Each structure stands twice: as structure tokens, then as C-alpha cells.
Amino acid sequence: MDREKRKGDQPVPDRLEDVLNEMQMRALHQLERFGWQLRFVRRPLFQESVAVVLSAEGDKIGILEDDGRINMEPDIKLRE
């Protein structure tokens, strides 16, 4: 039996500034102009948060890197 791993955490925090740095916030605002959206933020234990963005069409995902770049070939597995 699969169990929910988030334990009540929201997929996107209410205050993005708490998990995204200034460069990531700038990049996110630029991406939003093209319809991209922050889909969720992974917060693995003892590791940096990982911000995952989704294209307007919903067919591409990317990782918002610490320096504001978008990693379009992320090494990430998504649940369906």
C-alpha cells in the first residue's frame, strides 16, 4: 500500500521567498510571462529545496536552479 509522503505539507508554499532565492524569484517571474508555473517544491531532508516548473502546455518540466537557470533535463522522477 502506498502512503502519502508529504505529511500535510503543501506542494507550493504560501511564501515562495521562504524557499526560493532572489535569482530564482526573478527567473520565475520571467517564466510566468510565457505561461510557465511553479508546480511544486521538493524539500528533501538534509538537502536544498528543488523548485519544479511546468510549461504552459504541461508537456515540459524543468528545475529552477539556484542561479536562476532552468534545467530542462532534470534528473527527477515524478509521481503520476
Rosetta constraint file for C-alpha pairs under 8 A:
AtomPair CA 6 CA 10 HARMONIC 7.71 0.50
AtomPair CA 11 CA 39 HARMONIC 7.45 0.50
AtomPair CA 11 CA 40 HARMONIC 4.76 0.50
AtomPair CA 11 CA 41 HARMONIC 6.07 0.50
AtomPair CA 11 CA 42 HARMONIC 7.75 0.50
AtomPair CA 12 CA 16 HARMONIC 7.67 0.50
AtomPair CA 12 CA 38 HARMONIC 7.53 0.50
AtomPair CA 12 CA 39 HARMONIC 6.91 0.50
AtomPair CA 12 CA 40 HARMONIC 4.86 0.50
AtomPair CA 12 CA 41 HARMONIC 5.75 0.50
AtomPair CA 13 CA 19 HARMONIC 7.95 0.50
AtomPair CA 13 CA 41 HARMONIC 7.71 0.50
AtomPair CA 15 CA 19 HARMONIC 7.76 0.50
AtomPair CA 16 CA 20 HARMONIC 5.79 0.50
AtomPair CA 16 CA 25 HARMONIC 7.99 0.50
AtomPair CA 17 CA 21 HARMONIC 6.54 0.50
AtomPair CA 17 CA 22 HARMONIC 7.82 0.50
AtomPair CA 17 CA 25 HARMONIC 7.62 0.50
AtomPair CA 19 CA 49 HARMONIC 6.73 0.50
AtomPair CA 20 CA 24 HARMONIC 5.74 0.50
AtomPair CA 20 CA 25 HARMONIC 6.20 0.50
AtomPair CA 20 CA 51 HARMONIC 7.74 0.50
AtomPair CA 21 CA 25 HARMONIC 6.21 0.50
AtomPair CA 21 CA 66 HARMONIC 7.04 0.50
AtomPair CA 22 CA 26 HARMONIC 6.26 0.50
AtomPair CA 23 CA 27 HARMONIC 6.23 0.50
AtomPair CA 23 CA 66 HARMONIC 6.97 0.50
AtomPair CA 23 CA 67 HARMONIC 5.79 0.50
AtomPair CA 23 CA 68 HARMONIC 4.96 0.50
AtomPair CA 24 CA 28 HARMONIC 6.02 0.50
AtomPair CA 24 CA 64 HARMONIC 6.46 0.50
AtomPair CA 24 CA 65 HARMONIC 6.97 0.50
AtomPair CA 24 CA 66 HARMONIC 6.15 0.50
AtomPair CA 24 CA 67 HARMONIC 6.61 0.50
AtomPair CA 24 CA 68 HARMONIC 4.50 0.50
AtomPair CA 24 CA 69 HARMONIC 7.88 0.50
AtomPair CA 25 CA 29 HARMONIC 6.27 0.50
AtomPair CA 25 CA 68 HARMONIC 7.76 0.50
AtomPair CA 26 CA 30 HARMONIC 6.41 0.50
AtomPair CA 26 CA 68 HARMONIC 7.30 0.50
AtomPair CA 27 CA 31 HARMONIC 6.17 0.50
AtomPair CA 27 CA 64 HARMONIC 7.90 0.50
AtomPair CA 27 CA 68 HARMONIC 5.28 0.50
AtomPair CA 27 CA 69 HARMONIC 7.30 0.50
AtomPair CA 28 CA 32 HARMONIC 6.10 0.50
AtomPair CA 28 CA 37 HARMONIC 7.60 0.50
AtomPair CA 28 CA 38 HARMONIC 7.44 0.50
AtomPair CA 28 CA 64 HARMONIC 7.87 0.50
AtomPair CA 28 CA 68 HARMONIC 7.99 0.50
AtomPair CA 29 CA 33 HARMONIC 6.76 0.50
AtomPair CA 30 CA 34 HARMONIC 7.36 0.50
AtomPair CA 31 CA 35 HARMONIC 6.66 0.50
AtomPair CA 31 CA 36 HARMONIC 5.29 0.50
AtomPair CA 31 CA 37 HARMONIC 7.24 0.50
AtomPair CA 32 CA 36 HARMONIC 4.83 0.50
AtomPair CA 32 CA 37 HARMONIC 5.86 0.50
AtomPair CA 34 CA 56 HARMONIC 7.27 0.50
AtomPair CA 35 CA 55 HARMONIC 6.53 0.50
AtomPair CA 35 CA 56 HARMONIC 4.57 0.50
AtomPair CA 36 CA 53 HARMONIC 6.61 0.50
AtomPair CA 36 CA 54 HARMONIC 5.53 0.50
AtomPair CA 36 CA 55 HARMONIC 4.42 0.50
AtomPair CA 36 CA 56 HARMONIC 4.94 0.50
AtomPair CA 37 CA 53 HARMONIC 5.46 0.50
AtomPair CA 37 CA 54 HARMONIC 5.47 0.50
AtomPair CA 37 CA 55 HARMONIC 6.70 0.50
AtomPair CA 37 CA 56 HARMONIC 7.27 0.50
AtomPair CA 38 CA 51 HARMONIC 7.08 0.50
AtomPair CA 38 CA 52 HARMONIC 6.04 0.50
AtomPair CA 38 CA 53 HARMONIC 4.38 0.50
AtomPair CA 38 CA 54 HARMONIC 6.42 0.50
AtomPair CA 39 CA 51 HARMONIC 7.84 0.50
AtomPair CA 39 CA 52 HARMONIC 5.72 0.50
AtomPair CA 39 CA 53 HARMONIC 5.19 0.50
AtomPair CA 39 CA 54 HARMONIC 5.96 0.50
AtomPair CA 40 CA 51 HARMONIC 6.23 0.50
AtomPair CA 40 CA 52 HARMONIC 5.52 0.50
AtomPair CA 40 CA 53 HARMONIC 7.24 0.50
AtomPair CA 41 CA 49 HARMONIC 6.52 0.50
AtomPair CA 41 CA 50 HARMONIC 5.47 0.50
AtomPair CA 41 CA 51 HARMONIC 4.48 0.50
AtomPair CA 41 CA 52 HARMONIC 6.04 0.50
AtomPair CA 42 CA 49 HARMONIC 5.58 0.50
AtomPair CA 42 CA 50 HARMONIC 4.97 0.50
AtomPair CA 42 CA 51 HARMONIC 6.48 0.50
AtomPair CA 42 CA 52 HARMONIC 7.77 0.50
AtomPair CA 43 CA 47 HARMONIC 7.24 0.50
AtomPair CA 43 CA 48 HARMONIC 6.83 0.50
AtomPair CA 43 CA 49 HARMONIC 4.57 0.50
AtomPair CA 43 CA 50 HARMONIC 6.49 0.50
AtomPair CA 44 CA 48 HARMONIC 7.08 0.50
AtomPair CA 44 CA 49 HARMONIC 6.67 0.50
AtomPair CA 50 CA 63 HARMONIC 6.88 0.50
AtomPair CA 50 CA 64 HARMONIC 7.29 0.50
AtomPair CA 50 CA 65 HARMONIC 7.84 0.50
AtomPair CA 51 CA 63 HARMONIC 5.74 0.50
AtomPair CA 51 CA 64 HARMONIC 5.37 0.50
AtomPair CA 51 CA 65 HARMONIC 7.64 0.50
AtomPair CA 52 CA 61 HARMONIC 6.84 0.50
AtomPair CA 52 CA 62 HARMONIC 5.75 0.50
AtomPair CA 52 CA 63 HARMONIC 4.75 0.50
AtomPair CA 52 CA 64 HARMONIC 6.24 0.50
AtomPair CA 53 CA 61 HARMONIC 5.63 0.50
AtomPair CA 53 CA 62 HARMONIC 5.28 0.50
AtomPair CA 53 CA 63 HARMONIC 6.21 0.50
AtomPair CA 53 CA 64 HARMONIC 6.88 0.50
AtomPair CA 54 CA 58 HARMONIC 5.87 0.50
AtomPair CA 54 CA 59 HARMONIC 7.51 0.50
AtomPair CA 54 CA 60 HARMONIC 5.90 0.50
AtomPair CA 54 CA 61 HARMONIC 4.62 0.50
AtomPair CA 54 CA 62 HARMONIC 6.60 0.50
AtomPair CA 55 CA 59 HARMONIC 6.35 0.50
AtomPair CA 55 CA 60 HARMONIC 5.30 0.50
AtomPair CA 55 CA 61 HARMONIC 6.32 0.50
AtomPair CA 60 CA 72 HARMONIC 7.82 0.50
AtomPair CA 61 CA 72 HARMONIC 6.58 0.50
AtomPair CA 61 CA 74 HARMONIC 7.95 0.50
AtomPair CA 62 CA 70 HARMONIC 5.90 0.50
AtomPair CA 62 CA 71 HARMONIC 5.26 0.50
AtomPair CA 62 CA 72 HARMONIC 4.59 0.50
AtomPair CA 62 CA 73 HARMONIC 6.87 0.50
AtomPair CA 62 CA 74 HARMONIC 6.22 0.50
AtomPair CA 63 CA 70 HARMONIC 5.60 0.50
AtomPair CA 63 CA 71 HARMONIC 4.98 0.50
AtomPair CA 63 CA 72 HARMONIC 6.76 0.50
AtomPair CA 63 CA 74 HARMONIC 6.18 0.50
AtomPair CA 64 CA 68 HARMONIC 6.09 0.50
AtomPair CA 64 CA 69 HARMONIC 6.07 0.50
AtomPair CA 64 CA 70 HARMONIC 4.90 0.50
AtomPair CA 64 CA 71 HARMONIC 6.50 0.50
AtomPair CA 65 CA 69 HARMONIC 5.28 0.50
AtomPair CA 65 CA 70 HARMONIC 6.01 0.50
AtomPair CA 65 CA 71 HARMONIC 6.75 0.50
